[in-house]
Amino acid sequence: MTVAIENLITPEIVKPARYLGNELGSHHKSWQSCQVRWVLTYPEIYELGASNLGHIILYNILNAQPRQLCDRAYLPAPDLGEKLRSTQTPLFALESRHPLIDFDILGFNLSYELGATNILEMLDLAGIPLTWQERDQGKYPLIFAGGQTATSNPEPFADFFDFVALGDGEELLPEIGLVIEEGKANNLNKADLLLDLAQIPGVYVPRFYDVAEDGSVHPNRPDVPKRILRRVATPIPAYSIGLVPYIETIHDRLVLEVRRGCTRGCRFCQPGMLTRPARDVEPEQIINTIEKGIRETGFNEFSLLSLSCSDYLSLPSVGIEIKNRLKNENISLSLPSQRVDRFDENIANIIGGIRQSSLTFAPEAGTQRMRDVINKGLTNEELLRGIQTAVQQGWDRIKLYFMIGLPGETDLDVIGIAETVRWLKRECRPRGKRSLQFTLTISNFTPKPHTPFQWHSVSVGEFIRKQKLLREEFREIRGVKVNYTQVAISAMEDFVGRGDRRLASVVRRAWELGAGMDSWWENADNAYQAWTQAIEEAGLTWKYRQVEDGEWNVFEASDSYDAPLPWDHLDTGIDKEWLKTDLKRALEAATVPDCAFDGCSHCGVCGLDFGHNIVVEPPPIPQFEGHFQPNQHRAQRIRVWFGKIGTMALVSHLDLVRLFDRAVRRGALPISFTGGYHPGPRISLANALSLGITSSGEIVDFELTETMEIEEFRRILTAELPPEIPIYKVEEVDIKSLSATRLLDQAEYLITVQTEEAVSVEQWQSWIEQVKNSSEISYEKTTKSGKKSMVNLRDRLFSLELEMVVDDYLVMLKYIGSCRNDGTMLQPEQVIYMLETVSKTTIELLEVHRQHLILN
């Protein structure tokens, strides 16, 4: 039986704050006043989805459209998923709490080949049939996919979607919304609506296309395009300012895209081919948006994002200007994997400082020959110079990414990875410190559609053998941690990523057998078994064996270059003949220059449909004003009494600390900082409140670098906090006095309890008196380290009263107990234990509310 959503989002599930839908930056538009209702979903748990930049941008853009609303949904964690199934409650969108089935259009980000099983899981939880054929029998939302994998090769997933959005969505999705709005106004049926959508460049409607015997895909009607164009849009930084989750997410920072597209021409890199041409964002836009975004969100970290961030020539000037402007606010910058050949003192300055971020480079191959084969554009000299610069600027730990299984690779190239690390450790020794420490990730190369290597085949056996070679080499090298990608995952990614429509039944069956993205990491063997069984049942084992054995290798069967490919009907702008030519250049280890900075490589992208490379002239690099120095001056201490009510009871203590930190930053309050390697704001909550407990008596101390009027402080802080964290009292206390944390002594609670049998008021009063008259009620306590000890709970109880009788089974009690931060506390559960001890009756604790924290 379906139950209310709020009855499912309880403290019993892990991180219930994932599902509240009222974070800062969330949109709550009127359901009734909107004509088109979207829900964008990221088919992974909240921590991944809510921090995905593309997801945030499109969510903000759609909510900016008149007469349209956009809600969000994510893959529920297993505990909530089980609750939804057991109660037959359909999967819901976060803000409106409407079931997904109520919306007009449901969009999935398909950015990973094996992530399609999570999409099927979400559709099933929503009560929506999995395929477009099944959905045609009823009234369901339009289901579509976008993202890198959907743009690359949607054929293995074509049966699950009514349409696919190819390429950038900033302009495409609003166009889709207008067509749907018009279709609803004209009462179009689904077939006619999809036919109208198919006229939009970038929209692929699989039902209007059939697969020929040779594997090629062709229209089955004359009024749809033979080839579907990938859409291209220029980044709009303002739409990146968005969600500020309560819980810590994977990318717990403000993220801005500085450059879309990459023209380096790395032959293994699908994103680099699928995002051409390159488009720089104006530096002033980036600087102003970061400054505005930090003020509006309260994040203490930001990231500048691009496929090759170092190719954004304005990076040094932009980064240093932002660091200078935010110098006094403890803001740090992180960058994704960088071009080691462009790493210099300026880049070191913008990512260095007190909270120095990790440093990651991707040489990809261990020898110069292999780097030329893949067109990496990196020499040994540039690699050495970049690592030496990092060491000189204070880094002693560096992450490096390499690949094995690349076309034309020999064992010498594989061993060259270890030789390169040995060489770098020898040549780049930090002064007065231990030797340079490396963390390596060794990935298994998987060929991707729309790249020069799309015809290459891999071999599971070769991956295993080459990993063994490297393990033997690295056994003798100290100070190096090596992580290897699981071979089974790589083989399955290749099989699905370059498959055709026959794989739809495999994907569905693998999901039925329990394969999900999460299970690849938690239980890879079972997930692999699910996929292989699904392949076997579909009669495609022979095809998968080609992947495992590496039987089809283009370097031995080059006549296969002209065979149709399942993705040839998608016009990404890259000319297929150019890909063939570039593959031949790879065989000769011939490189191609970066066409954004050198001559045109004639790949076919530039023109009316896709535009041209946009490279912005970098402004002068400003003088670096130095890293953040924490202001430790303590001019004033302000004590605040506040509440934690409603849904905020589902926000954990650590997340509440983060919430206050961001509120202070948004309000530009002059907070004092601690010293040390990791300086933090002097914000001190008196005591941690357990998850799920409401309160009207919490205390937090703030120490400021300059004095403020109390009412002004209160006004600013109140404006930056959620309504369910009300402020009751604010007062100034002596800066030299003890903090509330050290003064804390007792706490007053209201607890609602229930008995299995009717209990009179007199009986309750008798039990309470028995507890109060007891001199000792022993209780076995287990510490975090696992040690057990006996404590006398009676010593920790100061007051116990019957506050209110609801009925013969339900009463409210009030008690005052110890509450000190040295661990001397009387928890509500322990009060129940004392009452059960004297009454010999089972008593259930239903609700807890902390009334007051009592200071000495």
N, C-alpha and C positions, 0 to 999 in steps of 0.2 A: 504494500500500500504506500502511495506517495506521501512523503512527509514534508513539512516546511523546511526550507533551506537552512534557516537559522538553527533548527534542531539537529542539523548534521554538522554544522561548523562549530565544534565544541573543543574544549581543551584536550579531549581524549585523542584527537588526531594530531599528527605532527605538523607543526607550524601552521596553525589555523589562520594566522594573519595573511597567508597566501590568498585567501578566498574572500576577503572583505570587500574589495572593489571600491573602497573610498580613499585610496591613497591620494596624496597631493599630486595634481596633474591629471587625475581621472576626470572624464566627462560624464555628465548626467543630464542628457537632453530629454525633453518630453517625448514619451513613447507615442502619445496620441497625435501630437502636432507634426510628426515626421512621416513622410511618405515612403521613404526607403529605409529599411532597418538592416544594417550590416552587423555581422560579428566576425572579427578577425581572430583567428586562432593560431597559436604557435604550438605545434604538437609535441611539446615537452613540458616538464614541470615548470612551475611559475618562475623559479630562480633563473632559468634559461630564457624563457619567453619574455618576461617583463623587462629584461635588460637588452633585448635584441633591438638594434637601432632601426632596422627596416620596419619592424613591427610598430615601434613608437612613431616613426615618421608617418606611415600610412594611417595609423589610428588618429593622429592629430589632423592630417589633411582631410580625411573623410568627415570628421566632426566639424570641420570648418565649412563644409558644404551646407547651403540652406536646404531645409526640408529632408535632411538625411541625418541619421545617427549611426554611430559605430560603437559597439560594445566589444568586450574581449573575453576570450576563454583560453584555458590552457589544459594540458593533460593533467587530470587529478592524480595525486600521489596514490599508491595502492590502497592506503587505508580509507581515503575518501571514496575511491572507486568502488571498493567493496561495500561501503555504506550505500552508495547510489544504487548498486545492483540489488542489495538485500531489501531495500525499501522501495524498489521500482521507481526511484526518483530520477527523472531525466537530467542529463548534464545541462548546466545552466551557464549563462553569461554573468560576468562578475558584477557589473554596475546595476543592471536592471533586474537581475535575478530571474529573467525570463528563460524558459527552456530554449535550447538552440533551435528546436523545431519551429518556434514562433517567428523566427526572423525571415526576411526575404532572401538573404544571400549570406552564405557562410564560406569564408575564405581561409585556406590553410597555407602556411609557409612550408613548402616542401624543399628543404635545402640539403637533404642528405638521403642517399639512395635507400637506406634501410629504415628511414623514418616513416615510411608509408604505413607500416603496421601500427604505429601510434595514431595515425589519422583514422584508420579503421576502428581502433579502440574507442576513439572519441565519438565517431559516428554511431557506433553501437551503443555507447553509454547515453547518447542523445536520443536513441530510439529512431534513428534515421537509417533507412536501407543503404547498403554499402555501395551499390552500383547505380548508374544512371538508368539502366534498364529497369531495375526494381522500383526506383523512385518515380518512374513515369506512371505507375499505377495509382498514385495518390498525390496529395498536396504537400510538398516538401520544399524547403529552401533550395535555391540554386547553390550547388556545391562547386567551388572552383579551387584551383591551386596556383600559387606563384612561387617565386624563389628560384635559386640556382638550378636545382635538379629538375624542376618543372620546366624551366626554360631550356635546359640542356637536352633532355630526352624524356618527354612525358609519356611515351608509348607504354612502358610497363604498368603505368598507373591510369591509363586512359579510361578504363571502364568505371573508375571510381568518381570521375568528375564530369560535370555538365560542360565545363569549359576550363581552359588553362590560360592564365595571363602570362605572356612572355615578356621578359625584360623588366625595365623600371616601371614602377606602379604609380609614381606621383601624379602623372597626367592621365594615365590609362584608367585607374580605378574611378576617378570622378566621371570620366566619359561613360564608363560602364553604369555608374549610378544613374546618370541622366537617361540612358536608354531604358533601364529598368523602371524608372519613374514614369516615363512616357508609356511603356508597355503596360504598366498597372493601370494608368489612366484610360487606356484604350482596351482594357480587358483582353490582352493578347494571351493566347495559350502558350505553354512552355516551348513548343516547337517553333512557333513564330517569333517568340521573344529571343530564343537562341539564334535564330537566323538573323535577326537584327544585330545581336551582339557579334556575330561572326563577321559583320561588315566593318567592325572597329579594328584598325591595325593593331596587332598584338593579341587578339583574342582567337584562340584555337578551340573549336568545338569538335571533339573527337567523333561524335556520332555522324558528322557530315563527311567523314573520311574513312576509306576502307584500305585494308592491307592487301597488296598483291602477292602473288606466289613468290616473287623474288624478294619480298620483304619491304618493298617501297610502299609509301603511303600516298594515296591519291583521293581527290574529292569524289564523292558519290552523287554530287549534284552540281549544276553549272553555275550557281549563284554564290559560291564561296571561293575565296582565293586558292590558287594551287599551292602557293607557299605563303606561310604566315610570318609576318615581319616582327622581329624583336623590337620592343619599344626602348627609346633612349630618353633620359631626362637629366637635367642639370640639378645637382643637389641644392636644396633650399635649407640653409642652416637653422632658420628660426623654428622649423617643425621638429627639430631634434630635442628641444627643451620640452620635457614631458614628465613622465611618471617618476615619482620618488617613492619606491616601495618601503613598507615598514620593515621588512626582513632584509637581510643581506643577500644580494643577488650575485650572479656570476660576474657581471660587470657593474659593480656597485659604484658608479661614477657617471658624470656627464660625458657623453660621447658625441663628437662632431666629426662629420666626414669632410675632409679638406680637399680630396681629389677622388673623383670616380673614374674608374677605368685605368688600365695599365697597358703601355705599349712596349714594355721591355721585351716581350716576345718569348718568354720562357716556354719551351715546347711542351712541357708537361702540364702547364697551368691552365685549367679551364676558365677560372674567373678572369684571368688576363685576356683570354680570347673573347669571352662573352660580355665584356663590359666596354669594349672599344667603341668609339674613340675616347681618349683621356680628356677629362674636363676638370680644370682647376676651379676652386672657389676663390673669390676675391679675398685677399688677406684681411681687409678691414671688416668684411662680413664675419669672418671667423673670430677675430679679436673681440668685436662688439657682442657677438652671440655668446661667446664663452663668458665674458664678464657679466652679461645679463643673466645667463643660465646659472652661473654660480650663485648670484644674488637671489634668484628666484627659487632654486632647488635646495640650496644649502649643502650641496655635495662638497667634500673637501679634496676631491680628485677629479681630473678630467682627462680625456684621452682624445687625441687627434687620429682619425682613422682613414686609412687608404689601403689599397692592395699593396702599394709600395710607397709608404709614407715619406720615405727619404726622397722620392722623386718629386714631391711637392717642394719646389725650389724656395718657396717662401717660408718653409718650416722653421728655419733658425730665427728669422726676424719675427714671425708670428709668435713662436714659443717664448722668446725672450721678452717681447712686449707684454705678453700676458703675465709672465712671471713677475715682471716689474710692476705691473698694475696691481697685482694681487699679492705683492711681496709680504705684506703684514698679516695675511690671513691663513697661513699654514695650508696652502693649496699645492698639491703636487700634480705632475703631469706624467702619464704613462703612455708609451707608444707601443704599437704592435711590433712584430718582427721587422727589423730594419735592414736596409742595405748597408752591409758592413763597409763598403767602399765609400759611403757618404757620411760615415760616422766621424764627427770631428769635435773640437772643443765647444763649439756653439751648441750642438745637439747634447753634449754631455752636460752643459749648464742648464738646459731647460728640463732635463729629466733627473738631474742630480739634486743634491740638497740633503737635509736632515733625514727625510723619508725617501731615501734613494730607491727608485724602482728597479726591478730586475731588468737585465739587458739580454735581448734575444736576437741572434743573427741566424740566417739560413743559407749556409754555403751550398746545401743540397747534395753536392758530390764531393768526393775526396781527392779527385785528381783534376788537373787543368783540362785534360782531354775530355773528361766526362762533363765538366762545366761548359765546355764549348759545344759538346753534343746537344745538351739541353738548352743552349743559348742563355746561360745564366748571366753572362756579361760580368764575370768577376775573376780577377787574376789572383795568383798567390800573393803577389806584392800588396795588392789592395786589401786582401784578407788579413795579412800580417799587420799592416799599418792600422787598420781599424781596431784590431784586438789590442795592439800596443797603446793606442789612444785611450781605450777604455781602462786599461790598467793604470796609465798615467793619471787618469781622472778619478781614480779611487775604487774602481770595481775589482773585486777579486773572485767573483763568481759570475759565470756567463753560461747562457743556454745556447746550444747550437742544434739546428735541425739538418738531418741528412736523409737521403732516400737510397734504397737499394732496389734492384730489379729494373733499372732504367734500360732503355733500348741500347744495345751494343755494349753493355757493361761486361767487364772481365773481372776475374778474381783480384787482379792487381788494383782495379778501381775500387773494389770493395775494401780491400786491406788499406787502400789509400786513405780511407776515413780515419783509421787508427793512426796512420803515419802523420796525417795532418794535425791531429790532436797532440801527438808527441812533439811535433815541431813547434806548435803554438805554445805548449807548456814550457819548452826549452827556451824559446825566444822572448817570452812575455812573462817574466817572473816579477811579481810585485816586490817593491823594495821593503825590506825589513819584515816581510810576511812570509807565510807558507806559500807554496807554489799555487799557481792559478788553478781554481776549481772549475770543472766543467760539468754541466748536466746535458746529456745528449738525448735526443729523440731520433730513433732510426725508424723511419716509416717505410712501408712496402709500397712501391710505386704501383698505382692502378691507372690504366689508360682511361682517358675521359673523352666523350664526344666533343666534336668541334675543335680538336687540337691536332697538331701534326702527328701525335702519337696515338691517335684514335684507332689505328689499324694494328697496333702492337698487342701481343698476347703475353700474359704473365704465366709463371709456373709456381705453384705452391711448393713443390719439391725444391725448386731453386731458392725461394725465399728462406725456407728452413735451413738449407745448406749454407747460404750466405750469412744468415744470422749466427750460425754455429762458428763460421770463420771469424766473425767479429768478436764473439764472446771469448774465443781463445786469444785474440789479439789484446783485448782490453783487460784480460785477467792480469796482465803484467804492468798495467798503467795505473798509478795511484792518483787519487784526487779526481776521478771521473766516475760519474753515475750515468748508466746507460739504460734507457727505456726503449723497448721494442714493441712495435705495433703487432697485434695478434694476426697471424697469417690467415686464419679462418675468416676474420672480418674483411681483410683486404680482398680475398678471393670472392666473397659474396658481394661486396661492393661492386667489383668489376662485372660480375655476372648480371646483377640487376641493372647497373648503370648503363650498360651497353645492350640491354635486352630489347625485345619487341613486345607486342600486345599479348603474346602467349604467356607472358610472365604475370599477368593480372591474377590468374588462378593460383599461381605460386605464392604471390604476396598475400592473397587472402587466406590460403591454406596455412601459410607460415604463421599468420596472426592467430588463426584458430588453434594452432598447436602451441601457442604461448610465446612466440617470438615478438619481442618489443625492443625498442632502442635501449631501454634501461637494462634489459636482460643480457645484452651483449657484454656489458661491463660487469654485472653482478654474477652472471651464470652463463658464460660464453659457450660452454659445452652443450648445455640444454638448448640454447638458442640456435646454435649451429645444427644440432640434430633436428630441430623444428624446420629449419630452412631446407636441409638436405632431404628430409622426408617429403616436404612439399614439392621439391623438384622431382623426386622419384615418382610421386603420385601423378604428376603432370606429364610424365614420359619425357622429361628433358634432362635426364641424368647424363646422357651422351654429350650434351652441349656443355654442361657444367664440368665434365671431365676434361674438356678441352682447356678450360680455364685452369683446372688443377694441374694438368700435365704440360701446359704450354705448347700444345701440339700445333697451333696456328700462329706462326710468327712471320710478320710481314717481311722481315729481312730474308726470309727463305721463300716467300710466296708473294712477290711484289705484284703479280698479275691480278691479285685480289683487290687492288686499290680502286678499281672502277666498279666494283659490286655495289648495289644500292645499300644504303645504311638506313636504319629505322628513323633517323632524325633528319634525313635529307630534305624533308618538306618544310623544315623550319629555317627561315632566312635570318641568320644571325649577323649577316654582313660580311663574314669571312668567306672568301671564295674557296671552294673545295679544291680547285686546281692549285691554288696557292699553298694549301695545306700539304698537298702531295709534293709540291716542289720543295717546301721547307723540310719535309721528312727526308728527302734525298740530300738536302744540305746537311741535315743532322748526321747522316751516314758518313759524310765527309768531314764531320766536326767543323763545319763552316758556320760562322756566326752571322746574325742579322742585326743591324744597329737599331737602337730605340728611335722609332720614327717621330716621337714627340720632340726630340732634341737633335736628331740627325735627319738624313734623307728618308723619303717615303719608302716603305717596304712593299707597297703595292698589294696589301692584303685584301683590298676590296671594300673596306668599311667606309672610308670617307666619301661623302656625297650627300645628296638631298635627303635620303631616308635616315641616315644616322648622324649627319653633321661631320664636323672635323675636330681634330685635337685643339683644345684650348689650354694654352700654357700661359699663365700670368707671370709677367715680369716681377721678380721679387723686390720688395722695398728694401731700403738699407737696413742692415742689422743694427738695432739700437745698442747702446752701451749697457752691458749687463750690470744691474745694480746689486747683485748678490743674492744669496739664498735667504729664505725665511729665517729670522732669528726670533725665537719666542719671547714675547713681552711677559716677563714674570712678575712685573710690579703688581702689588695687591693694594688697591686703594679703598675698596669697599666690598663688604660681603652682604649679599641680599638672600634672605631665606623666604622660600615660597611654599605655601601649603596648597596642594592641588588634589584633584580627584582623577580616578581612572575608572570610567564607567562605560556601560554599553559595550560596543565591539572592541574598545581599547583594552578590555580585560583579556583579549586574545592576543595582545602584543606582549612579547616576552620582555624581561627586564633589560637584557642587552639591547634589544631593539628600541626600547624606551630611551635608553641612554643615547643611542644614535639619533633618535628623534629630537631630543633636546639639543644636541650638538648642532643639528641642521637648523633648528628653529632659531638658535642664537646667531648662526651665520646669516640666515635670511634677514633677521632683524638688525644686522650690523651692530649688535651689542658689543661693548668693549670688554670682551672676556679675557681674563688672565690665563696664561699657559704654564704648565709645568715645564721643567727643564728636561735634560736627558736626551737619549737617542731618539725616543719617540714622544715628543712633547704633545700633550693633550690639553684640552680646555679644562679649566678648573670648575667643573660641574659635578657636584657630588650628591647622589641620591641617598637618602638616609638608610633605606633598607630595600632589598629586593622583594617584590611581591610575586607570589607564585602565579603561574599562568592560569587564567580563568577566574581569578578573584577580583571583584570590584573593590573600589576604595573611595572614601571621601576624606582621607586623612594622611596623604603622602606628603613628604617633605623633601625639598631639593635646595641645596645651597649653590649660589653663583658667586664667584669672586671676579671683580672687575678691575680693570687697569685705571679707570677714572670714575669719579662719583657721578651718580645719576639721581634724578628725582624719582622717588619710589613709584609714583603713579605713572610716570612716563615709562619706566621699566615694565610695569605691569601691563600697560596698554600695548607696548610693542610685543611682549612675549605672548600675550593672549591672542593677538592677531595672527601669530605664526603657529599656534598650536591647534590641533583638531578640536572641534566643539566638545568631544567626549573626554577631553582632558581640561576640565574647568579649573580656574584659579580662584581659590577662596580667600587667601590672605597673603600679603607681601609685606615684609618688614626688613629694616636694616638691622644687622647685628654687628657687634664689635669684631673688627677684622682679626683681632688677637684671640678671640674666644674660641673654644673648641667647636669643631664642626658638628652638624646634626648627627652625622654618622657615629661620632664618638660619644655624643650626649644621649643617644637613644637608649632607652631602658625598658619600656613596656609598650604594648599595643592593645587596643580595644577592638574586639571583633563582634559582629553579629553573624550567627550561624543558623541556618534553617535546617532542621533535622526531621526525620520521619521514622516511626516505629512500625513494625509489622502488625502489632495488635493495638487496640485502643488503650490509651493511657490517660488517666485523669490528671487534672491539675495538681491534686494533692500528691499523687504518686511522683510527678515530676519534681515537686518541691522537696519531697523526701529524698529522692536520688541526689539532688543538688546539695542538700544538707549533708548527706553521707560523704559526698566528695569533699566538701568544705571542712568536715570534721575529721577527715582522715589525716594522719600525720605523714603517711608514705603511700604512694602508688607507684610501684616500680615499672619501668618500661625499658625494653632492650632496644638500644639505638645502634644503628650501623653507620659508620662514617664513610666518606667517599673512598677511603683507601680500603674499605672492607672490614675494618676492625669493629668489634662489637663491645658495647659497654652498657651498664645499667645506670639509668638516671631516675631520680625521684621527681615525677611530674608534679606532685603536689607542691613542691617548693617553687615551682614556676607559675602557679596559679594564684592570682591576687583577688579575683572577684569572679563570681559566676551567678547569673540571675536568669530567671524565666522572663523574657521580654514580652512575648506575645504568644497566645494560643490561637492557632488557625482553626484546628478541629481536633478530634480525638486522636489523630495520628500525626499531625503536623504542628510543630511549635518552632518559635524563634528564641534562641538563647543569646545572651550577651555575656562576654567574659573579657577580663583583662589578664594578660599573661606576659611573661618575660619576652622581650624582643631586643636582644643585644647582638651586635655583629660579631661577637666572639663565639657564636654558636649556641648561646643560652637562649633558647626560644621555646615557646609553647605553641605548637601548630594546632589548627582546628581539629585535625585527625586525632591528635593526642587527647584533646578534650573529650572527643567521642569515646576513645579508649577508656578514659577514666570513668565515664558514665556507664559504659558497658560492663566495666569491672564490678561496679557496685550494684548494678541493676540485674545483671545476668540476662540482659535483653539485647537483641540486635538492633542497633540504631544506625540509620543511613544518613550520611551528610549530603545534603542537596545543594545548598548555596552558602557562599562565604562572602562577607563584606567587611573590609577593614574600616572601622569608624575613625580611629585616631592612632597616631604614633605619639607616644608620651616621652618627652625628654626630661633628663635630670635637671 
